[in-house]
Amino acid sequence: MIDSRGALEAVVRHAVELEDDYDDIAPTVTALTASGDTALVPRLQQVLDRFLDEGNFYGRDLIAGVLAGIEGVAALPVLLRASARDLGDDQDSLQAEIIELLHADRATGRRVARDFAAGDTPELRRVGLWALGFVVEAQDVDLLAAAVTDADPEIRSMAVGSIPDPAGDD
């Protein structure tokens, strides 16, 4: 059993100070992710917000991975909101966490993605449509058709790209 609060603070220090290699903190991140300590969720969300505000995509990715490991698909809304914040990076690690959660529970992932795709801001709609593309079903065509008329060209493009291929679908 690890001291999960102490481990989390060590991960935060690592992400802020960037003095050590990832290999030095990796065992702590792995143990923390596997801890299942849901009491850490509020602190994880606070730290994630801090890293987003500071533009620290490395810290965002570390914390997102821990949050996904501890909460599973329940972390999806928080991770999608984080993905909607453009920190100027490629988001490969964050998106990999999101995709894994979408595939782990397609029904919940699809519901959350649809909620985001109908969101109030273009950023939330974009990330929702992107996520929906991984769990899209024929019933989503109406939502995608509406998104094709959005004022934002990126949203229109994502909507078109997410339309399910009708080949082989009766």
C-alpha positions in Angstrom: 0.0 0.0 0.0 1.3 3.4 -0.9 0.9 6.8 0.7 -1.4 8.0 -2.1 -1.4 11.7 -1.0 2.4 11.7 -0.7 2.7 10.0 -4.0 0.4 12.5 -5.7 2.4 15.4 -4.3 5.6 13.8 -5.6 4.1 13.5 -9.1 3.0 17.2 -8.9 6.5 18.2 -7.9 7.9 16.2 -10.7 5.6 17.8 -13.3 6.4 21.3 -12.0 10.1 21.1 -11.4 11.0 18.8 -14.3 14.3 17.9 -12.7 14.1 14.1 -13.0 13.4 11.8 -15.9 10.0 10.2 -16.2 11.6 6.9 -15.5 12.3 8.1 -11.9 8.6 8.9 -11.2 7.0 6.2 -13.4 6.7 3.6 -10.6 4.9 6.2 -8.4 2.6 7.1 -11.2 1.8 3.5 -11.8 1.1 2.7 -8.2 -1.0 5.9 -7.8 -3.0 5.0 -10.9 -3.7 1.5 -9.6 -4.4 2.6 -6.1 -8.1 3.2 -6.7 -8.0 5.9 -4.1 -11.1 8.0 -5.0 -10.5 10.3 -2.1 -7.8 11.8 -4.4 -10.2 12.9 -7.1 -10.9 16.4 -5.8 -7.2 17.1 -5.5 -6.5 15.5 -8.9 -9.1 17.8 -10.5 -7.6 20.8 -8.7 -4.1 19.9 -9.9 -5.3 19.3 -13.4 -7.0 22.7 -13.5 -3.7 24.3 -12.2 -1.7 22.6 -15.0 -4.2 23.7 -17.6 -4.1 27.3 -16.4 -0.3 27.2 -16.4 -0.2 25.6 -19.9 1.7 22.6 -18.4 0.7 19.8 -20.9 3.2 17.4 -19.3 1.6 17.8 -15.9 -1.9 17.6 -17.5 -1.1 14.3 -19.1 0.4 12.8 -15.9 -2.6 13.8 -13.9 -5.1 12.8 -16.6 -3.6 9.3 -16.6 -3.9 9.0 -12.9 -7.4 10.3 -12.9 -8.5 7.9 -15.7 -6.9 5.0 -13.8 -8.6 5.8 -10.5 -12.0 6.9 -11.8 -12.3 5.0 -15.1 -15.0 6.2 -17.4 -16.3 8.6 -14.7 -13.2 10.7 -15.5 -14.3 11.2 -19.1 -16.1 14.6 -18.7 -13.1 16.0 -16.9 -10.7 14.7 -19.5 -12.8 16.0 -22.4 -12.9 19.4 -20.8 -9.2 19.3 -20.4 -8.9 18.3 -24.1 -11.0 21.3 -25.1 -8.3 23.6 -23.7 -5.6 24.2 -26.3 -2.2 24.2 -24.8 -0.4 24.1 -28.1 0.6 20.5 -28.0 -0.6 17.4 -30.0 -2.5 15.9 -27.0 -1.4 12.4 -28.0 -1.2 11.1 -24.4 -4.4 12.8 -23.3 -6.3 11.6 -26.3 -5.0 8.1 -25.8 -6.5 8.1 -22.3 -9.8 9.4 -23.6 -10.0 6.8 -26.4 -9.2 4.0 -23.9 -12.1 5.2 -21.7 -14.5 5.5 -24.7 -13.7 1.9 -25.7 -13.9 0.6 -22.1 -17.6 1.6 -21.8 -19.0 2.5 -25.2 -22.5 3.3 -24.0 -21.3 5.8 -21.3 -18.7 7.2 -23.6 -21.2 7.7 -26.3 -23.6 9.5 -23.9 -20.9 11.8 -22.6 -19.6 12.5 -26.1 -23.1 13.4 -27.3 -23.5 15.7 -24.4 -20.3 17.5 -25.3 -21.2 17.5 -29.0 -24.3 19.5 -28.0 -22.3 21.8 -25.7 -22.5 25.5 -25.3 -19.1 26.4 -26.8 -17.4 25.5 -30.0 -14.5 24.0 -28.1 -16.8 21.6 -26.2 -18.7 20.7 -29.4 -15.4 20.0 -31.2 -14.1 17.7 -28.6 -17.5 16.0 -28.2 -17.7 15.3 -32.0 -14.1 14.1 -32.0 -14.9 11.6 -29.1 -18.2 10.6 -30.7 -16.2 9.5 -33.8 -14.8 6.6 -31.7 -18.2 5.3 -30.5 -20.6 6.6 -33.2 -23.7 4.7 -34.0 -26.3 5.0 -36.7 -28.6 6.8 -34.3 -26.1 9.7 -34.1 -26.7 10.7 -37.7 -29.2 13.4 -36.7 -26.8 15.0 -34.3 -24.0 14.9 -36.9 -26.4 16.3 -39.5 -27.1 19.3 -37.3 -23.4 19.8 -36.6 -22.7 19.9 -40.4 -24.5 23.3 -40.4 -22.6 24.7 -37.4 -21.0 28.1 -38.0 -17.5 26.7 -37.0 -15.8 25.1 -40.0 -13.8 22.7 -37.7 -17.1 21.4 -36.2 -18.5 20.9 -39.7 -15.5 19.0 -40.7 -15.5 16.8 -37.6 -19.2 16.1 -38.1 -18.7 15.0 -41.7 -15.7 12.8 -40.7 -17.7 11.1 -38.0 -20.7 10.1 -40.1 -20.8 6.3 -40.0 -20.0 4.5 -43.3 -23.2 3.0 -44.6 -21.4 0.2 -46.5 -22.5 -3.1 -45.2 -25.1 -1.6 -42.8 -28.6 -2.7 -43.7 
